[in-house]
Amino acid sequence: MHKLTSLNALIRHIPNMLKHYLYQLDQKITVIHVGHNPWGKIENPNIKYLHFETLLPSDFENYLLLSDMFITFNIVSVTLTKAIYAGIPSVVLQNYKIIDFSHLEKKT
């Protein structure tokens, strides 16, 4: 659970929202979901859904670099940076973290 109620609600509804749009695609696709809660049943023969609680870092990066799209909630993630650098379209749905750059400045 996250500190923000709105983020919890979004996380809870994201699978159904994404399935709604994925069902409209007229081609075979594979969805690789790495996270704690599986989406449940996918009722479309064109969608292959793979759920992993975790992956080895090397496997995760391989899947990432072969992706057509990366979706995350975390705007400060290293994975998002890697995806963008690799030219993979990326979407950040919401973020509850705040970066205070003043803490990163060297004190002289």
BELRA-V143657 format. One record per pair of residues at least 6 apart in sequence whose C-alpha atoms are under 6 Angstrom apart, sorted by sequence separation. I is the first residue (numbers start at 1). GAP is how many residues later the second one is. D is the distance in Angstrom with one decimal. If there is no record, write none. Layout:
BEGIN
[[I | GAP | D] [I | GAP | D]]
END
This chain:
BEGIN
[[30 | 17 | 5.8] [34 | 17 | 6.0] [36 | 17 | 5.3] [28 | 18 | 4.3] [29 | 18 | 5.1] [30 | 18 | 4.6] [31 | 18 | 4.9] [32 | 18 | 4.9] [33 | 18 | 4.8] [34 | 18 | 4.8] [35 | 18 | 5.0] [28 | 19 | 5.9] [30 | 19 | 5.8] [34 | 19 | 5.7] [69 | 19 | 5.8] [71 | 19 | 5.8] [73 | 19 | 5.3] [69 | 20 | 5.1] [70 | 20 | 4.7] [71 | 20 | 4.8] [72 | 20 | 5.0] [73 | 20 | 5.2] [69 | 21 | 5.8] [73 | 21 | 5.1] [74 | 21 | 5.5] [73 | 22 | 5.5] [15 | 24 | 5.6]]
END
